[in-house]
Amino acid sequence: MGVPLDLINKLLPFSKKFNLLVLTHLVIPSFVKSKVNSSKKSIKSKISKTQHLNIINQIEDFVFKMNPPNLISEWGDYNNEDYF
């Protein structure tokens, strides 16, 4: 299953949507899907297993390269503190 495209687009920061990988694999397909759903037309396309796996690998690479923002919290140094 996975996370729905419309939810991903709602959660992505606006600036991240202009990344070429995100734009081509998440934003544009979500836009097309919403247009197809609103016009009640179905578009059928087939991609090979290799193409599908390439898309997944590209998205995984992008996600693993993302750096979460540094947020200061009382739990931030949890693993670095010695309690013994």
N, CA, C and O atoms as CSV, one atom per row, in Angstrom:
chain,resi,resn,atom,element,x,y,z
A,1,MET,N,N,0.822,-1.173,0.000
A,1,MET,CA,C,0.000,0.000,0.000
A,1,MET,C,C,0.874,1.247,0.000
A,1,MET,O,O,1.295,1.692,-1.068
A,2,GLY,N,N,1.151,1.808,1.132
A,2,GLY,CA,C,2.001,2.981,1.175
A,2,GLY,C,C,1.246,4.223,1.594
A,2,GLY,O,O,0.070,4.164,1.955
A,3,VAL,N,N,1.929,5.334,1.542
A,3,VAL,CA,C,1.351,6.617,1.922
A,3,VAL,C,C,0.716,7.248,0.686
A,3,VAL,O,O,1.367,7.319,-0.356
A,4,PRO,N,N,-0.530,7.708,0.766
A,4,PRO,CA,C,-1.185,8.311,-0.390
A,4,PRO,C,C,-0.449,9.566,-0.868
A,4,PRO,O,O,0.088,10.331,-0.067
A,5,LEU,N,N,-0.437,9.758,-2.186
A,5,LEU,CA,C,0.269,10.897,-2.775
A,5,LEU,C,C,-0.257,12.236,-2.258
A,5,LEU,O,O,0.526,13.151,-2.002
A,6,ASP,N,N,-1.564,12.355,-2.104
A,6,ASP,CA,C,-2.104,13.634,-1.651
A,6,ASP,C,C,-1.642,13.962,-0.229
A,6,ASP,O,O,-1.424,15.128,0.099
A,7,LEU,N,N,-1.494,12.940,0.612
A,7,LEU,CA,C,-0.999,13.165,1.970
A,7,LEU,C,C,0.476,13.572,1.950
A,7,LEU,O,O,0.886,14.476,2.679
A,8,ILE,N,N,1.267,12.901,1.114
A,8,ILE,CA,C,2.682,13.258,0.999
A,8,ILE,C,C,2.823,14.711,0.575
A,8,ILE,O,O,3.641,15.441,1.135
A,9,ASN,N,N,2.039,15.140,-0.403
A,9,ASN,CA,C,2.138,16.519,-0.877
A,9,ASN,C,C,1.704,17.525,0.176
A,9,ASN,O,O,2.221,18.642,0.214
A,10,LYS,N,N,0.772,17.149,1.023
A,10,LYS,CA,C,0.366,18.047,2.104
A,10,LYS,C,C,1.464,18.175,3.158
A,10,LYS,O,O,1.646,19.241,3.746
A,11,LEU,N,N,2.193,17.082,3.393
A,11,LEU,CA,C,3.214,17.073,4.441
A,11,LEU,C,C,4.556,17.651,3.991
A,11,LEU,O,O,5.343,18.102,4.822
A,12,LEU,N,N,4.821,17.641,2.687
A,12,LEU,CA,C,6.105,18.153,2.185
A,12,LEU,C,C,6.177,19.669,2.315
A,12,LEU,O,O,5.211,20.359,1.986
A,13,PRO,N,N,7.286,20.195,2.781
A,13,PRO,CA,C,7.458,21.650,2.787
A,13,PRO,C,C,7.467,22.164,1.349
A,13,PRO,O,O,7.909,21.466,0.436
A,14,PHE,N,N,6.985,23.368,1.156
A,14,PHE,CA,C,6.863,23.955,-0.180
A,14,PHE,C,C,8.197,23.959,-0.913
A,14,PHE,O,O,8.247,23.652,-2.104
A,15,SER,N,N,9.267,24.298,-0.225
A,15,SER,CA,C,10.575,24.396,-0.876
A,15,SER,C,C,11.076,23.040,-1.374
A,15,SER,O,O,11.804,22.985,-2.366
A,16,LYS,N,N,10.706,21.958,-0.715
A,16,LYS,CA,C,11.154,20.621,-1.125
A,16,LYS,C,C,10.456,20.146,-2.393
A,16,LYS,O,O,10.966,19.266,-3.086
A,17,LYS,N,N,9.296,20.719,-2.705
A,17,LYS,CA,C,8.545,20.290,-3.878
A,17,LYS,C,C,9.232,20.665,-5.185
A,17,LYS,O,O,8.853,20.154,-6.239
A,18,PHE,N,N,10.230,21.543,-5.146
A,18,PHE,CA,C,10.923,21.957,-6.357
A,18,PHE,C,C,12.154,21.107,-6.645
A,18,PHE,O,O,12.826,21.313,-7.655
A,19,ASN,N,N,12.452,20.167,-5.778
A,19,ASN,CA,C,13.525,19.217,-6.050
A,19,ASN,C,C,13.075,18.362,-7.233
A,19,ASN,O,O,11.935,17.898,-7.265
A,20,LEU,N,N,13.963,18.150,-8.203
A,20,LEU,CA,C,13.590,17.455,-9.430
A,20,LEU,C,C,13.029,16.069,-9.159
A,20,LEU,O,O,12.036,15.677,-9.771
A,21,LEU,N,N,13.641,15.328,-8.264
A,21,LEU,CA,C,13.168,13.981,-7.945
A,21,LEU,C,C,11.775,14.023,-7.319
A,21,LEU,O,O,10.893,13.261,-7.714
A,22,VAL,N,N,11.581,14.896,-6.362
A,22,VAL,CA,C,10.289,15.009,-5.687
A,22,VAL,C,C,9.227,15.491,-6.672
A,22,VAL,O,O,8.105,14.985,-6.684
A,23,LEU,N,N,9.584,16.458,-7.484
A,23,LEU,CA,C,8.643,17.009,-8.458
A,23,LEU,C,C,8.183,15.940,-9.445
A,23,LEU,O,O,6.989,15.816,-9.717
A,24,THR,N,N,9.128,15.168,-9.980
A,24,THR,CA,C,8.772,14.201,-11.015
A,24,THR,C,C,8.105,12.938,-10.476
A,24,THR,O,O,7.316,12.314,-11.185
A,25,HIS,N,N,8.405,12.552,-9.246
A,25,HIS,CA,C,7.864,11.297,-8.734
A,25,HIS,C,C,6.729,11.467,-7.735
A,25,HIS,O,O,5.999,10.510,-7.477
A,26,LEU,N,N,6.559,12.644,-7.169
A,26,LEU,CA,C,5.524,12.824,-6.155
A,26,LEU,C,C,4.533,13.936,-6.496
A,26,LEU,O,O,3.322,13.717,-6.471
A,27,VAL,N,N,5.037,15.115,-6.810
A,27,VAL,CA,C,4.158,16.270,-7.002
A,27,VAL,C,C,3.350,16.152,-8.294
A,27,VAL,O,O,2.125,16.268,-8.274
A,28,ILE,N,N,4.031,15.924,-9.410
A,28,ILE,CA,C,3.326,15.849,-10.696
A,28,ILE,C,C,2.356,14.663,-10.740
A,28,ILE,O,O,1.214,14.841,-11.164
A,29,PRO,N,N,2.767,13.458,-10.317
A,29,PRO,CA,C,1.782,12.360,-10.315
A,29,PRO,C,C,0.567,12.643,-9.433
A,29,PRO,O,O,-0.551,12.263,-9.781
A,30,SER,N,N,0.774,13.300,-8.307
A,30,SER,CA,C,-0.352,13.648,-7.446
A,30,SER,C,C,-1.284,14.637,-8.141
A,30,SER,O,O,-2.507,14.519,-8.059
A,31,PHE,N,N,-0.695,15.604,-8.819
A,31,PHE,CA,C,-1.485,16.595,-9.551
A,31,PHE,C,C,-2.294,15.911,-10.657
A,31,PHE,O,O,-3.485,16.178,-10.816
A,32,VAL,N,N,-1.646,15.038,-11.410
A,32,VAL,CA,C,-2.325,14.331,-12.499
A,32,VAL,C,C,-3.435,13.442,-11.932
A,32,VAL,O,O,-4.534,13.388,-12.484
A,33,LYS,N,N,-3.146,12.754,-10.841
A,33,LYS,CA,C,-4.145,11.880,-10.225
A,33,LYS,C,C,-5.372,12.667,-9.782
A,33,LYS,O,O,-6.503,12.214,-9.964
A,34,SER,N,N,-5.153,13.839,-9.203
A,34,SER,CA,C,-6.293,14.650,-8.760
A,34,SER,C,C,-7.105,15.147,-9.950
A,34,SER,O,O,-8.331,15.227,-9.874
A,35,LYS,N,N,-6.425,15.484,-11.056
A,35,LYS,CA,C,-7.143,15.927,-12.256
A,35,LYS,C,C,-7.932,14.791,-12.881
A,35,LYS,O,O,-9.058,14.990,-13.337
A,36,VAL,N,N,-7.344,13.593,-12.905
A,36,VAL,CA,C,-8.027,12.432,-13.475
A,36,VAL,C,C,-9.240,12.076,-12.627
A,36,VAL,O,O,-10.311,11.782,-13.157
A,37,ASN,N,N,-9.068,12.104,-11.302
A,37,ASN,CA,C,-10.192,11.793,-10.419
A,37,ASN,C,C,-11.314,12.804,-10.554
A,37,ASN,O,O,-12.488,12.445,-10.466
A,38,SER,N,N,-10.963,14.065,-10.767
A,38,SER,CA,C,-11.995,15.085,-10.874
A,38,SER,C,C,-12.713,15.028,-12.221
A,38,SER,O,O,-13.871,15.434,-12.320
A,39,SER,N,N,-12.039,14.530,-13.258
A,39,SER,CA,C,-12.674,14.460,-14.569
A,39,SER,C,C,-13.281,13.078,-14.845
A,39,SER,O,O,-13.873,12.853,-15.901
A,40,LYS,N,N,-13.129,12.150,-13.879
A,40,LYS,CA,C,-13.702,10.802,-13.975
A,40,LYS,C,C,-13.160,10.001,-15.151
A,40,LYS,O,O,-13.820,9.068,-15.609
A,41,LYS,N,N,-11.989,10.336,-15.646
A,41,LYS,CA,C,-11.359,9.568,-16.711
A,41,LYS,C,C,-10.301,8.676,-16.081
A,41,LYS,O,O,-9.744,8.997,-15.031
A,42,SER,N,N,-10.038,7.572,-16.722
A,42,SER,CA,C,-8.971,6.711,-16.216
A,42,SER,C,C,-7.845,6.667,-17.237
A,42,SER,O,O,-8.068,6.544,-18.442
A,43,ILE,N,N,-6.658,6.770,-16.728
A,43,ILE,CA,C,-5.471,6.679,-17.567
A,43,ILE,C,C,-4.741,5.409,-17.161
A,43,ILE,O,O,-4.382,5.233,-15.997
A,44,LYS,N,N,-4.528,4.542,-18.112
A,44,LYS,CA,C,-3.820,3.304,-17.807
A,44,LYS,C,C,-2.452,3.358,-18.469
A,44,LYS,O,O,-2.324,3.589,-19.672
A,45,SER,N,N,-1.454,3.140,-17.660
A,45,SER,CA,C,-0.103,3.076,-18.195
A,45,SER,C,C,0.610,1.928,-17.510
A,45,SER,O,O,0.343,1.601,-16.354
A,46,LYS,N,N,1.519,1.328,-18.248
A,46,LYS,CA,C,2.263,0.219,-17.690
A,46,LYS,C,C,3.741,0.565,-17.715
A,46,LYS,O,O,4.259,1.097,-18.696
A,47,ILE,N,N,4.401,0.251,-16.618
A,47,ILE,CA,C,5.852,0.404,-16.581
A,47,ILE,C,C,6.433,-0.949,-16.214
A,47,ILE,O,O,5.784,-1.777,-15.575
A,48,SER,N,N,7.644,-1.145,-16.624
A,48,SER,CA,C,8.290,-2.435,-16.352
A,48,SER,C,C,8.679,-2.521,-14.874
A,48,SER,O,O,8.702,-1.524,-14.152
A,49,LYS,N,N,8.977,-3.727,-14.464
A,49,LYS,CA,C,9.414,-3.939,-13.085
A,49,LYS,C,C,10.710,-3.182,-12.822
A,49,LYS,O,O,10.893,-2.615,-11.745
A,50,THR,N,N,11.612,-3.172,-13.806
A,50,THR,CA,C,12.878,-2.449,-13.656
A,50,THR,C,C,12.645,-0.959,-13.475
A,50,THR,O,O,13.277,-0.335,-12.623
A,51,GLN,N,N,11.746,-0.379,-14.266
A,51,GLN,CA,C,11.435,1.044,-14.133
A,51,GLN,C,C,10.836,1.334,-12.765
A,51,GLN,O,O,11.167,2.335,-12.129
A,52,HIS,N,N,9.960,0.459,-12.324
A,52,HIS,CA,C,9.330,0.638,-11.016
A,52,HIS,C,C,10.377,0.597,-9.906
A,52,HIS,O,O,10.359,1.431,-9.001
A,53,LEU,N,N,11.286,-0.371,-9.977
A,53,LEU,CA,C,12.341,-0.484,-8.964
A,53,LEU,C,C,13.292,0.709,-9.010
A,53,LEU,O,O,13.773,1.149,-7.966
A,54,ASN,N,N,13.570,1.239,-10.195
A,54,ASN,CA,C,14.414,2.429,-10.315
A,54,ASN,C,C,13.777,3.631,-9.633
A,54,ASN,O,O,14.460,4.403,-8.961
A,55,ILE,N,N,12.479,3.788,-9.804
A,55,ILE,CA,C,11.767,4.892,-9.154
A,55,ILE,C,C,11.854,4.746,-7.633
A,55,ILE,O,O,12.127,5.714,-6.923
A,56,ILE,N,N,11.622,3.543,-7.149
A,56,ILE,CA,C,11.693,3.301,-5.703
A,56,ILE,C,C,13.101,3.582,-5.185
A,56,ILE,O,O,13.255,4.208,-4.137
A,57,ASN,N,N,14.123,3.132,-5.898
A,57,ASN,CA,C,15.503,3.378,-5.474
A,57,ASN,C,C,15.830,4.862,-5.449
A,57,ASN,O,O,16.501,5.329,-4.530
A,58,GLN,N,N,15.367,5.611,-6.442
A,58,GLN,CA,C,15.621,7.050,-6.464
A,58,GLN,C,C,14.962,7.744,-5.279
A,58,GLN,O,O,15.562,8.619,-4.654
A,59,ILE,N,N,13.741,7.358,-4.975
A,59,ILE,CA,C,13.035,7.977,-3.847
A,59,ILE,C,C,13.704,7.588,-2.527
A,59,ILE,O,O,13.856,8.431,-1.644
A,60,GLU,N,N,14.103,6.332,-2.384
A,60,GLU,CA,C,14.803,5.913,-1.171
A,60,GLU,C,C,16.100,6.699,-0.988
A,60,GLU,O,O,16.393,7.170,0.111
A,61,ASP,N,N,16.872,6.839,-2.058
A,61,ASP,CA,C,18.120,7.606,-1.987
A,61,ASP,C,C,17.852,9.034,-1.541
A,61,ASP,O,O,18.588,9.577,-0.717
A,62,PHE,N,N,16.804,9.644,-2.080
A,62,PHE,CA,C,16.464,11.012,-1.715
A,62,PHE,C,C,16.109,11.110,-0.235
A,62,PHE,O,O,16.568,12.017,0.459
A,63,VAL,N,N,15.298,10.182,0.244
A,63,VAL,CA,C,14.854,10.220,1.639
A,63,VAL,C,C,16.033,10.007,2.580
A,63,VAL,O,O,16.135,10.693,3.598
A,64,PHE,N,N,16.931,9.066,2.261
A,64,PHE,CA,C,18.078,8.807,3.130
A,64,PHE,C,C,19.055,9.972,3.165
A,64,PHE,O,O,19.792,10.127,4.139
A,65,LYS,N,N,19.074,10.790,2.128
A,65,LYS,CA,C,19.978,11.939,2.088
A,65,LYS,C,C,19.393,13.160,2.796
A,65,LYS,O,O,20.104,14.138,3.029
A,66,MET,N,N,18.121,13.112,3.137
A,66,MET,CA,C,17.484,14.251,3.812
A,66,MET,C,C,18.025,14.371,5.228
A,66,MET,O,O,18.269,13.366,5.895
A,67,ASN,N,N,18.208,15.587,5.674
A,67,ASN,CA,C,18.655,15.847,7.039
A,67,ASN,C,C,17.520,16.508,7.807
A,67,ASN,O,O,17.048,17.575,7.415
A,68,PRO,N,N,17.078,15.889,8.893
A,68,PRO,CA,C,16.020,16.531,9.675
A,68,PRO,C,C,16.567,17.787,10.351
A,68,PRO,O,O,17.757,17.862,10.655
A,69,PRO,N,N,15.708,18.763,10.584
A,69,PRO,CA,C,16.179,19.982,11.243
A,69,PRO,C,C,16.619,19.677,12.677
A,69,PRO,O,O,16.087,18.778,13.328
A,70,ASN,N,N,17.582,20.430,13.143
A,70,ASN,CA,C,18.053,20.265,14.522
A,70,ASN,C,C,17.117,21.006,15.453
A,70,ASN,O,O,17.097,22.236,15.490
A,71,LEU,N,N,16.356,20.253,16.192
A,71,LEU,CA,C,15.427,20.847,17.149
A,71,LEU,C,C,15.974,20.623,18.550
A,71,LEU,O,O,16.379,19.515,18.904
A,72,ILE,N,N,15.978,21.667,19.324
A,72,ILE,CA,C,16.479,21.575,20.686
A,72,ILE,C,C,15.325,21.127,21.584
A,72,ILE,O,O,14.260,21.745,21.623
A,73,SER,N,N,15.575,20.033,22.300
A,73,SER,CA,C,14.570,19.545,23.238
A,73,SER,C,C,15.295,18.913,24.417
A,73,SER,O,O,16.505,18.688,24.368
A,74,GLU,N,N,14.555,18.632,25.463
A,74,GLU,CA,C,15.171,18.014,26.631
A,74,GLU,C,C,15.575,16.571,26.349
A,74,GLU,O,O,16.337,15.989,27.121
A,75,TRP,N,N,15.087,15.985,25.270
A,75,TRP,CA,C,15.450,14.621,24.893
A,75,TRP,C,C,16.603,14.593,23.896
A,75,TRP,O,O,17.072,13.512,23.541
A,76,GLY,N,N,17.064,15.732,23.442
A,76,GLY,CA,C,18.093,15.808,22.421
A,76,GLY,C,C,19.385,15.101,22.758
A,76,GLY,O,O,20.015,14.518,21.876
A,77,ASP,N,N,19.804,15.139,24.034
A,77,ASP,CA,C,21.055,14.504,24.453
A,77,ASP,C,C,20.824,13.205,25.212
A,77,ASP,O,O,21.681,12.762,25.976
A,78,TYR,N,N,19.688,12.612,25.002
A,78,TYR,CA,C,19.320,11.421,25.774
A,78,TYR,C,C,20.373,10.321,25.665
A,78,TYR,O,O,20.757,9.738,26.679
A,79,ASN,N,N,20.843,10.031,24.464
A,79,ASN,CA,C,21.819,8.945,24.285
A,79,ASN,C,C,23.226,9.355,24.696
A,79,ASN,O,O,24.077,8.486,24.887
A,80,ASN,N,N,23.493,10.622,24.835
A,80,ASN,CA,C,24.839,11.091,25.151
A,80,ASN,C,C,25.101,11.234,26.653
A,80,ASN,O,O,26.252,11.377,27.067
A,81,GLU,N,N,24.066,11.196,27.456
A,81,GLU,CA,C,24.227,11.411,28.888
A,81,GLU,C,C,24.561,10.101,29.603
A,81,GLU,O,O,24.044,9.037,29.263
A,82,ASP,N,N,25.425,10.205,30.587
A,82,ASP,CA,C,25.762,9.050,31.429
A,82,ASP,C,C,24.936,9.116,32.701
A,82,ASP,O,O,24.982,10.101,33.437
A,83,TYR,N,N,24.191,8.071,32.947
A,83,TYR,CA,C,23.385,8.025,34.164
A,83,TYR,C,C,23.952,7.066,35.181
A,83,TYR,O,O,23.372,6.891,36.253
A,84,PHE,N,N,25.060,6.449,34.876
A,84,PHE,CA,C,25.627,5.443,35.782
A,84,PHE,C,C,26.785,6.006,36.548
A,84,PHE,O,O,27.389,5.304,37.359
